[in-house]
Amino acid sequence: LSALSSIRDVSAVIGPYSKEYAEATTKQKIPYLVTSITPSDQEQTPFLIQIFPDVDVLAEAVLDIVKYFHYHHVAVIHDTIEGGVILEKLLRQPLSSITSIKINDSSSENIRQELKDIRSNFYTNIIVVCKNNTSTDRILTEGVRLSMFAAPHTWLLVNTGLEEYDLEKYVDSRVNLTVLDLTADPDSISCHLKKDINLKRAVFHDAVRLYVNLKRNSNEDKSMRSTVGKLDLQGCTGHLNFTRFGKRFESSLRLLEIRNYRTGESGSWTNIEDNFINRVKPSESYSSSRRFSNMFDKPLRITTKLEPPFVQFKNESNYSPGDPNFLFEGLLIDILEELSKMLGFRYNLSLVPDGKFGSLKPPPRFWTGMVRVILDGKADLALAPFQVTPDRSNVVDFTKPFMTKGTTTMVKRPEFKVGHFQFLRPLSKYVWIAIFVSFVCVSLILFAVSRVNSDKHAKYTHNLRASFWYIWGTLLRGSLCGAPQAVSSRTVSSAWWFFSLIIISIYTANLAAFLTITISSIGINSAADLANQDVLQYGTVEGSQIEYFFNHTKMDHYAKMKATMSVQPNWMVRTVDIGYERVMQGGYAFIWDSPTISHLVSTDCSLMEIGTPFDLKGYGLAVKKNAPYLEKISMAILKMIEDGVTYRLEGKWWRRQNCPDPRQKAKTKSLDFENVAGMFIILACGTVLAVIICLITYCVRENRARLVSNSST
C-alpha cells in the first residue's frame, strides 16, 4: 500500500527489483525499469522492463567461459540463489568433476576450511558467485594465504549486482583471475558518461535513456509492452533492445582479467552469436566488437584496379564497359571471398577511374588512384597489391601483408641464332688458345730433345717442320709413318698423346649438345647490369613505389639507373600494360613487381625474367584511417597464411613457364646444315689455302728453274 501511494504522482520507477513496486507499477500502468536481477518466479507484466540481465543470461555466460577456457575440475562457491542456478547449469555439462559450497557462515575461519577442502580434492577452477562483496574479498584473501593463486588454479568472479570489486591488492599476485560483470563501456555508442563511468551510473544512464524513448514513442493507443519491443537503442551497457515481455534481447557482459585491472582493457561476452567460441571474446571490448559488426551491416565499398593475376576480368572478350554485372577473378578476388566468408561481410566491387594505386602529386592534384578514392570517402577498402610507403601510411592504413614480393626485370627473349662455328663452343676461347700454345711449345721441345739426343731419323730430329707436323698429326689422329726413338723424345710424345686423348674425349662428349642448342644470351644477368649497358632502354611505372625506391636508394648502380631514367623521361611508362607492350616491341627492359612479371613470363614464352628479385617487401590492402575492421581483416589474413590458404591460392595463379626446352629436343632433332656449316667452311678454306700455296710453290719453283737455266747458258 505504501509503495502504491508513493508512486501515485510519478510517471516511472527506476531502481532495484521489489515485488511491491512491481505490483504497484502494474496497477498504476507506469513503467518499472529494474536495475538489478529480477527473480525468475516474477510474473511477466507489460510494464516491468529488466535493464539488468536475468540469472539465466549470467548462467549462460559462465557456461560459455567454462567451455572456452576448458575448465574440467570446477568448484562453485556461492551465497545466493543465482549461484545455485549457475551450478544447476554446470551440472548438466560433461565436466570431469564439479562441487559446490554454499557460504552460510562468511567468517574467515569457515571460508578457509572450505578452500582447504577444495584444494585437497584438486578442484582447480573456482567460480565465486557472492552477492556480498565482503564475502568475495574474504574468499580471495584466504585463497592467497593457501597459495591457491598459483597455477594451475583459475578464478572466475561473477558479479550479480552493481557494486564493483576492489581488486587493487591482488594485481601483483599474478593470479589467473577474471571478473564477469555487466558491460559499462564509455566508448559504446550513445554513452555520455565517458571517464566517469561505473556500473551504477551506466545502468541508470540507460534506464533514463530508455524511459525517455518510451514516452516519446508510446501513446494511449499503444501499450508499453508493444512499444518496448520496437525500441532499438545503444547505451553504456550495450544494445538496448527488448522482447515483448521486457527482457533484454541482446545482453552484453564484460570480461576483465586481473592483469588489465589498472588499464581497464577488457573482453566481452554477448548472447547473440550461435557458437560459444564467437560469444566469448577475451580481448575485444563491447564497443570495438560493436563497431565492427555495425560496419558490416552494410556492404563494404571496395575499389580495385586491373593487375593480373591479382585482379583481372574472367572473360575479357565478353566484357563491356557499360555492363554493370561484369565479374572479376584473380588471387585477390579469391582472398576477398575467403575473408567475406570468415568475417561475414558483403561487398560491392568497382574499378578505380584512373587505374592507379595512388601517389602524391604536387598541388592541385595531390593524391591519385585508389588512395584518392578512399580519402574522398567513396570506398572503404582498396583491393590491390599495395606496397606500404611513408606517404601512403600518413593518409591510409594497411592490413598485415598477404604476400611477400620483390622487384625484378622483364625483357623480350632474344631470337635463337645458329652459329656456323658452333663446333668450337664446347671449349672456350681461352682453352683453344691454351691448346695452340701447348702445340707450339711441345713441338719445339720435341725438336730440341731429339736434336740433343741425335735421333736416328733425321726428318724428326733435324727438321723443325717435321716436328710440328708430327705433333699436329697426333693431335688430329693422323696416320704417321714413324715415331721418335730416343727416350726423352718418346716421353714428350707420350705426354702429348695423353693430353690429346683427354682433350678430344671432352670435346667429343660436349659437341653434340652444342651443335643442337642455339644461342640466346643477352649478356645481362640482373637488373643492376642495366646500368652498365647501352643496348636496352629500361624503366618502370611513373609514380609507383618502384620509382620511389629508385628516387631514395643509396646503392650506386640503382642510383645510376635513376639518373639515366631522369634524363630519358620517355623510358618511363604510365601503366603496366604499356610497359608490357614496349617489352614485346623489343629493346626495352621493364622493371616491376616480381609476382606480376612472373605471371606474364609464365604465360608468354617470348618473355624472360632477368636475375633474382630485389627490394623485398610485403603486399597489403589499404583501408581508411582508423577503420574499425582493420584488425579483424589483418587477423583473418594471418589465419589464412597460417592455414596455408594463401599458399594454395598462389599456386592456382602462378605456374611455371611451360616452354619448349632446346636440350630436350637435342635427343631426337637431326642436325641442319646451319649447325655444321662451319666445318665445311674450314674444309673449303683449307682446300683454297692448299691450292694457293701450291700455286705459289709452283711459281717459285718454275722461277728458280728458269733462273738456273739462264745462268747455265
Secondary structure, DSSP 4 states (H G I P E B T S, - for coil): -HHHHHTTT-S-EEES--HHHHHHHHHHT--EEE-SPPPTTPPP-TTEEESS--HHHHHHHHHHHHHHTT--EEEEEESSHHHHHHHHHHHTS--SEEEEEE-S---HHHHHHHHHHHHHTT--EEEEE-SSHHHHHHHHHHHHHTTTTSTT-EEEEE--SSPPP--GGGGGGT-EEEEEEE---TTSTT---GGG--HHHHHHHHHHHHHHHHHHH--TTS-HHHHHTT--EEETTEEE-B-TTS-BSS-EEEEEEGGGTTT---EEEES-SSSHHHHEETT--HHHHHHHHHHTTS-EEEEE--BTTTBEES-GGG--TT-TT--EESHHHHHHHHHHHHHT--EEEEE-TT-----B-STTT-B-HHHHHHHTTS-SEEEEEEEP-HHHHHHEEE---SEEEEEEEEEEPPPPB--TTGGGTTS-HHHHHHHHHHHHHHHHHHHHHHHHTT-S-HHHHT-HHHHHHHHHHHHTT---S----SHHHHHHHHHHHHHHHHHHHHHHHHHHHHHHSPB---S--SGGGGGG-SSSEEE-BTTSHHHHHHHH---HHHHHHHHHHHH-GGG-BSSHHHHHHHHHHSSEEEEEEHHHHHHHHHH-TTEEEEEEEEEEEEEEEEEETT-TTHHHHHHHHHHHHHTTHHHHHHHHH--------HHHHTTTPPPPHHHHHHHHHHHHHHHHHHHHHHHHHHHHHHHHHHHHHHHH-
